[in-house]
Amino acid sequence: MRISELSAHIVRLRLRKEFKHASYARRFSDNLIVRCQLADGTVGWGEGVPREYVTGESPQGALAQLAATDLQHQLQADCLDWPDVFRLCENYRPQISNEDPRGCMANAHRCAVELSILDAFGRLFGDPLKKITSLYAASEPVRGESDRVQYSSAISSGGIAKEMRSSLAMRLYGFRQCKVKVGMQADQDPDRLRRMRRWVGAGMDLRVDVNEAWAVQEVVQRIGELEPYGISCVEQPVRHQEVAALSEIREQVDVPLMLDESLTSEADAALAIQTGTCDLFNIRLSKCGGFLSSLRLAAMARDAGLGYQLGCHPGESSILSAAGRHFVTSVDFIRYREGSFDRHLLKDFIADRDVTFGFGGWAPAITSPGLGININEQKLQPLVLETQSFKIA
């Protein structure tokens, strides 16, 4: 079976409330959504979330990359089984105009295209996306199987009243893990964590995400100030350009360090392992280039004795939420799970199925073919800012 057509849309999804951290504040998310149609009419969907401050990508840039790529040449192969599909996805090379030493400047584009292909062929073969993990050779070190999973919650930067409401809601809703955004006003963060620890209770696993806000020379001090409140992890404390300094800092602190903005590709992962800059990887499907590359990164972490989590971008639609669900229910040794915030965070919905997590962050595995959701194109169309279509065969 061959791919006959791709369509790509830049879609603006509104958030219910402003989401703020040390690097950015947003009230909407402009995402790249790709529709893949096979020769027999089967349709699959994919999504990427370009973030300039993470991988250097923009929605318009991702669409331009897609238009510049020789899609007819790269996507014309006839796929009869999953190994054929894996080869098609692995050999896909987006056209990039700039130098890309980290291998990340087309990751949102690659993720959207790859997911649309995997969804389409999953529907054709009658397999849920999660089955890929059991078939894809590179995923062997992290394969697992779960009927349901528990997601982590998150608290963005805000005033005392907002943070109290969020903290108490997390506790009442039964969450066991919570990530707190810090770094915007670093001197106030110890008091914030003290209050939040009181509000969420002693049993909550609290970790912090700095979003590159701390200077290298203050990291050890800042971690020491937050340690009394039982933090389990510190995510991306310094700018990517200074990440090498974390090798020495790890020797001076007891709290595990996680990379996010500095973990976008296999090149980043190999360097982190070689230089010893972290204890965990934050793997996000869009940031890391898709489902298959995310499996490879998880396996690299496992083989190196490191932990990993699945992260998400605020503003992901049900497409990435469903893809993330397939990922977390098909792997083992995963430390944290983020995502499926859909109706808690979004105003706009494009799918026929609600994949938002339930009480306590619990959510079931998706067992329907492909992503297991259907996109309502009538709901999608009013949200589209720009569209391009490409004939493949």
C-alpha positions as semicolon CSV with decimal commas, in nm:
position;residue;x (nm);y (nm);z (nm)
1;M;0,000;0,000;0,000
2;R;0,126;0,346;-0,094
3;I;0,067;0,696;0,039
4;S;-0,134;0,898;-0,209
5;E;-0,153;1,243;-0,048
6;L;-0,039;1,453;0,247
7;S;-0,215;1,767;0,369
8;A;-0,059;1,996;0,628
9;H;-0,237;2,257;0,839
10;I;-0,118;2,520;1,081
11;V;-0,388;2,513;1,348
12;R;-0,438;2,754;1,638
13;L;-0,573;2,595;1,957
14;R;-0,682;2,826;2,236
15;L;-0,592;2,752;2,599
16;R;-0,840;2,785;2,883
17;K;-0,591;2,994;3,080
18;E;-0,247;3,140;3,034
19;F;0,031;2,887;3,080
20;K;0,348;3,051;3,206
21;H;0,702;2,939;3,280
22;A;1,047;3,095;3,287
23;S;1,097;3,073;2,909
24;Y;0,754;3,168;2,776
25;A;0,390;3,252;2,845
26;R;0,111;3,155;2,606
27;R;-0,268;3,163;2,568
28;F;-0,277;2,957;2,248
29;S;-0,069;2,704;2,062
30;D;-0,002;2,703;1,686
31;N;0,044;2,339;1,588
32;L;0,128;2,156;1,266
33;I;-0,133;1,890;1,187
34;V;-0,077;1,649;0,898
35;R;-0,335;1,431;0,723
36;C;-0,202;1,123;0,542
37;Q;-0,421;0,942;0,290
38;L;-0,334;0,598;0,156
39;A;-0,417;0,475;-0,192
40;D;-0,723;0,287;-0,067
41;G;-0,861;0,599;0,108
42;T;-0,746;0,514;0,462
43;V;-0,664;0,835;0,651
44;G;-0,420;0,894;0,936
45;W;-0,339;1,204;1,140
46;G;-0,023;1,342;1,297
47;E;0,076;1,650;1,494
48;G;0,386;1,846;1,581
49;V;0,423;2,144;1,815
50;P;0,703;2,371;1,688
51;R;0,870;2,575;1,962
52;E;1,143;2,818;1,859
53;Y;1,291;2,838;2,210
54;V;1,331;2,459;2,222
55;T;1,431;2,332;1,876
56;G;1,445;2,651;1,669
57;E;1,127;2,562;1,479
58;S;0,823;2,775;1,396
59;P;0,487;2,660;1,253
60;Q;0,545;2,850;0,929
61;G;0,901;2,718;0,910
62;A;0,780;2,360;0,957
63;L;0,527;2,404;0,678
64;A;0,796;2,553;0,453
65;Q;1,024;2,255;0,528
66;L;0,745;2,020;0,426
67;A;0,689;2,209;0,101
68;A;1,062;2,202;0,023
69;T;1,102;1,828;0,087
70;D;1,090;1,587;-0,208
71;L;0,788;1,401;-0,074
72;Q;0,714;1,209;-0,393
73;H;1,062;1,058;-0,392
74;Q;1,083;0,989;-0,018
75;L;0,731;0,860;0,049
76;Q;0,652;0,660;-0,263
77;A;0,750;0,315;-0,127
78;D;0,493;0,037;-0,122
79;C;0,445;-0,079;0,239
80;L;0,317;-0,432;0,296
81;D;0,393;-0,471;0,668
82;W;0,523;-0,282;0,973
83;P;0,896;-0,327;0,889
84;D;0,826;-0,156;0,556
85;V;0,655;0,130;0,738
86;F;0,943;0,163;0,987
87;R;1,193;0,188;0,700
88;L;0,980;0,450;0,528
89;C;0,968;0,663;0,844
90;E;1,335;0,617;0,935
91;N;1,450;0,712;0,586
92;Y;1,240;1,029;0,577
93;R;1,469;1,335;0,557
94;P;1,301;1,677;0,582
95;Q;1,458;1,956;0,380
96;I;1,637;2,192;0,620
97;S;1,782;2,524;0,506
98;N;2,007;2,584;0,808
99;E;2,288;2,382;0,967
100;D;2,149;2,134;1,217
101;P;2,430;1,982;1,426
102;R;2,190;1,862;1,696
103;G;1,950;1,703;1,448
104;C;1,640;1,875;1,588
105;M;1,542;2,161;1,357
106;A;1,274;1,959;1,176
107;N;1,152;1,748;1,468
108;A;0,797;1,885;1,491
109;H;0,758;1,845;1,114
110;R;0,903;1,493;1,128
111;C;0,678;1,399;1,421
112;A;0,362;1,520;1,246
113;V;0,443;1,334;0,924
114;E;0,554;1,016;1,102
115;L;0,249;0,998;1,328
116;S;0,015;1,049;1,032
117;I;0,183;0,758;0,851
118;L;0,180;0,531;1,158
119;D;-0,185;0,615;1,225
120;A;-0,286;0,543;0,864
121;F;-0,105;0,208;0,847
122;G;-0,221;0,114;1,196
123;R;-0,577;0,156;1,075
124;L;-0,497;-0,040;0,758
125;F;-0,335;-0,328;0,950
126;G;-0,592;-0,318;1,234
127;D;-0,323;-0,255;1,499
128;P;-0,315;0,009;1,774
129;L;-0,009;0,232;1,772
130;K;0,114;0,079;2,097
131;K;0,179;-0,250;1,914
132;I;0,466;-0,077;1,735
133;T;0,677;-0,090;2,052
134;S;0,663;-0,471;2,057
135;L;0,765;-0,489;1,690
136;Y;1,027;-0,215;1,662
137;A;1,370;-0,367;1,724
138;A;1,528;-0,058;1,883
139;S;1,265;-0,050;2,159
140;E;1,356;-0,390;2,306
141;P;1,525;-0,253;2,625
142;V;1,211;-0,062;2,732
143;R;0,921;-0,277;2,616
144;G;0,632;-0,315;2,857
145;E;0,256;-0,346;2,867
146;S;0,002;-0,155;3,078
147;D;-0,377;-0,158;3,074
148;R;-0,383;0,185;3,237
149;V;-0,136;0,451;3,351
150;Q;-0,126;0,742;3,594
151;Y;-0,024;1,084;3,467
152;S;0,155;1,358;3,658
153;S;0,004;1,701;3,718
154;A;0,169;2,041;3,673
155;I;0,152;2,386;3,833
156;S;0,268;2,682;3,627
157;S;0,395;3,010;3,766
158;G;0,128;3,232;3,923
159;G;0,016;3,419;4,233
160;I;-0,036;3,269;4,576
161;A;-0,413;3,230;4,539
162;K;-0,381;3,055;4,204
163;E;-0,109;2,826;4,329
164;M;-0,310;2,737;4,639
165;R;-0,615;2,648;4,428
166;S;-0,403;2,439;4,193
167;S;-0,219;2,261;4,477
168;L;-0,535;2,176;4,667
169;A;-0,703;2,061;4,346
170;M;-0,413;1,826;4,273
171;R;-0,440;1,678;4,621
172;L;-0,818;1,640;4,611
173;Y;-0,806;1,497;4,260
174;G;-0,581;1,216;4,379
175;F;-0,257;1,289;4,194
176;R;0,063;1,130;4,324
177;Q;0,312;1,336;4,124
178;C;0,327;1,709;4,047
179;K;0,572;1,926;3,854
180;V;0,615;2,287;3,962
181;K;0,747;2,558;3,730
182;V;1,015;2,766;3,903
183;G;1,280;3,019;3,811
184;M;1,078;3,327;3,714
185;Q;1,142;3,483;4,056
186;A;1,403;3,249;4,196
187;D;1,434;3,421;4,534
188;Q;1,065;3,353;4,599
189;D;1,073;2,987;4,497
190;P;1,167;2,845;4,840
191;D;0,859;3,009;4,995
192;R;0,646;2,888;4,704
193;L;0,766;2,530;4,751
194;R;0,716;2,551;5,126
195;R;0,354;2,655;5,076
196;M;0,291;2,400;4,804
197;R;0,437;2,117;5,007
198;R;0,197;2,206;5,287
199;W;-0,099;2,223;5,046
200;V;-0,030;1,902;4,849
201;G;0,077;1,699;5,151
202;A;0,382;1,493;5,237
203;G;0,285;1,205;5,009
204;M;0,302;1,398;4,681
205;D;0,608;1,349;4,461
206;L;0,711;1,710;4,387
207;R;0,966;1,795;4,121
208;V;1,064;2,130;3,972
209;D;1,119;2,253;3,617
210;V;1,350;2,552;3,585
211;N;1,321;2,597;3,206
212;E;1,685;2,714;3,177
213;A;1,632;3,008;3,418
214;W;1,921;2,963;3,662
215;A;2,277;3,080;3,611
216;V;2,539;2,804;3,636
217;Q;2,700;2,954;3,945
218;E;2,374;2,951;4,142
219;V;2,243;2,602;4,064
220;V;2,388;2,430;4,371
221;Q;2,259;2,705;4,600
222;R;1,911;2,705;4,442
223;I;1,878;2,329;4,471
224;G;1,990;2,347;4,834
225;E;1,718;2,604;4,904
226;L;1,447;2,375;4,760
227;E;1,569;2,042;4,898
228;P;1,400;2,083;5,239
229;Y;1,063;2,057;5,062
230;G;1,131;1,709;4,928
231;I;1,186;1,766;4,558
232;S;1,252;1,448;4,362
233;C;1,406;1,600;4,048
234;V;1,528;1,927;3,894
235;E;1,458;1,971;3,524
236;Q;1,679;2,176;3,289
237;P;1,830;2,415;3,545
238;V;2,056;2,602;3,297
239;R;2,050;2,718;2,935
240;H;2,134;2,459;2,674
241;Q;2,447;2,653;2,582
242;E;2,577;2,595;2,937
243;V;2,457;2,238;2,986
244;A;2,813;2,097;3,000
245;A;2,848;2,255;3,345
246;L;2,594;2,006;3,483
247;S;2,859;1,732;3,477
248;E;3,033;1,889;3,775
249;I;2,714;2,014;3,938
250;R;2,578;1,656;3,949
251;E;2,870;1,566;4,174
252;Q;2,773;1,840;4,419
253;V;2,398;1,772;4,459
254;D;2,189;1,476;4,568
255;V;1,877;1,561;4,367
256;P;1,859;1,397;4,021
257;L;1,889;1,629;3,722
258;M;1,675;1,595;3,410
259;L;1,741;1,735;3,062
260;D;1,461;1,877;2,849
261;E;1,561;2,164;2,620
262;S;1,902;1,994;2,594
263;L;1,751;1,656;2,499
264;T;1,600;1,677;2,151
265;S;1,778;1,409;1,949
266;E;2,001;1,104;1,955
267;A;2,301;1,337;1,917
268;D;2,195;1,523;2,231
269;A;2,136;1,196;2,414
270;A;2,474;1,051;2,318
271;L;2,650;1,368;2,435
272;A;2,458;1,370;2,765
273;I;2,552;1,009;2,830
274;Q;2,916;1,067;2,736
275;T;2,957;1,380;2,950
276;G;2,737;1,275;3,242
277;T;2,517;1,584;3,249
278;C;2,194;1,424;3,370
279;D;2,015;1,144;3,550
280;L;1,698;1,146;3,340
281;F;1,576;1,233;2,990
282;N;1,255;1,427;2,930
283;I;1,130;1,277;2,604
284;R;0,855;1,465;2,421
285;L;0,725;1,313;2,098
286;S;0,719;1,639;1,902
287;K;1,042;1,781;2,045
288;C;1,223;1,452;1,981
289;G;1,100;1,389;1,627
290;G;0,826;1,130;1,662
291;F;0,723;0,798;1,812
292;L;1,009;0,587;1,676
293;S;1,287;0,828;1,772
294;S;1,133;0,863;2,118
295;L;1,150;0,487;2,161
296;R;1,516;0,495;2,059
297;L;1,588;0,769;2,313
298;A;1,415;0,575;2,590
299;A;1,624;0,271;2,502
300;M;1,943;0,480;2,506
301;A;1,855;0,606;2,854
302;R;1,785;0,255;2,979
303;D;2,105;0,112;2,832
304;A;2,306;0,392;2,997
305;G;2,147;0,336;3,338
306;L;1,949;0,662;3,324
307;G;1,581;0,726;3,383
308;Y;1,334;0,884;3,145
309;Q;0,990;1,036;3,133
310;L;0,737;1,121;2,865
311;G;0,676;1,496;2,861
312;C;0,433;1,707;2,663
313;H;0,391;2,055;2,518
314;P;0,108;2,268;2,660
315;G;-0,142;2,297;2,376
316;E;-0,112;1,949;2,230
317;S;-0,436;1,829;2,072
318;S;-0,591;1,485;2,111
319;I;-0,358;1,359;1,836
320;L;-0,040;1,393;2,043
321;S;-0,228;1,303;2,361
322;A;-0,338;0,974;2,203
323;A;0,011;0,909;2,065
324;G;0,156;0,971;2,410
325;R;-0,093;0,727;2,561
326;H;0,020;0,456;2,322
327;F;0,380;0,531;2,417
328;V;0,338;0,520;2,796
329;T;0,122;0,205;2,789
330;S;0,378;0,016;2,581
331;V;0,703;0,089;2,768
332;D;0,854;-0,001;3,105
333;F;1,097;0,170;3,344
334;I;0,935;0,511;3,288
335;R;0,964;0,756;3,580
336;Y;0,699;1,020;3,504
337;R;0,417;1,054;3,251
338;E;0,294;1,393;3,134
339;G;0,014;1,466;2,887
340;S;-0,355;1,408;2,815
341;F;-0,441;1,748;2,969
342;D;-0,689;1,808;2,684
343;R;-1,013;1,944;2,838
344;H;-0,826;2,075;3,143
345;L;-0,615;2,305;2,925
346;L;-0,775;2,345;2,580
347;K;-1,079;2,540;2,462
348;D;-1,075;2,385;2,116
349;F;-1,126;2,015;2,039
350;I;-1,090;1,839;1,705
351;A;-1,139;1,470;1,790
352;D;-1,446;1,255;1,844
353;R;-1,298;1,096;2,155
354;D;-1,197;1,255;2,484
355;V;-0,857;1,122;2,588
356;T;-0,822;1,348;2,894
357;F;-0,696;1,166;3,204
358;G;-0,948;1,095;3,478
359;F;-0,947;1,107;3,858
360;G;-0,597;1,087;4,001
361;G;-0,447;1,122;3,655
362;W;-0,549;0,766;3,564
363;A;-0,621;0,681;3,201
364;P;-0,681;0,354;3,013
365;A;-0,476;0,215;2,729
366;I;-0,617;0,281;2,381
367;T;-0,678;-0,044;2,193
368;S;-0,847;0,078;1,873
369;P;-0,647;0,069;1,546
370;G;-0,400;0,346;1,475
371;L;-0,417;0,636;1,720
372;G;-0,764;0,518;1,819
373;I;-0,927;0,858;1,764
374;N;-1,103;1,018;1,467
375;I;-1,054;1,381;1,370
376;N;-1,366;1,584;1,296
377;E;-1,264;1,789;0,993
378;Q;-1,561;2,021;1,037
379;K;-1,431;2,113;1,383
380;L;-1,076;2,138;1,253
381;Q;-1,139;2,371;0,959
382;P;-1,234;2,690;1,154
383;L;-0,907;2,660;1,349
384;V;-0,682;2,639;1,042
385;L;-0,453;2,937;0,971
386;E;-0,276;2,795;0,665
387;T;-0,294;2,476;0,455
388;Q;-0,087;2,304;0,187
389;S;-0,155;1,974;0,010
390;F;0,095;1,744;-0,159
391;K;0,030;1,462;-0,406
392;I;0,256;1,163;-0,345
393;A;0,136;0,898;-0,591
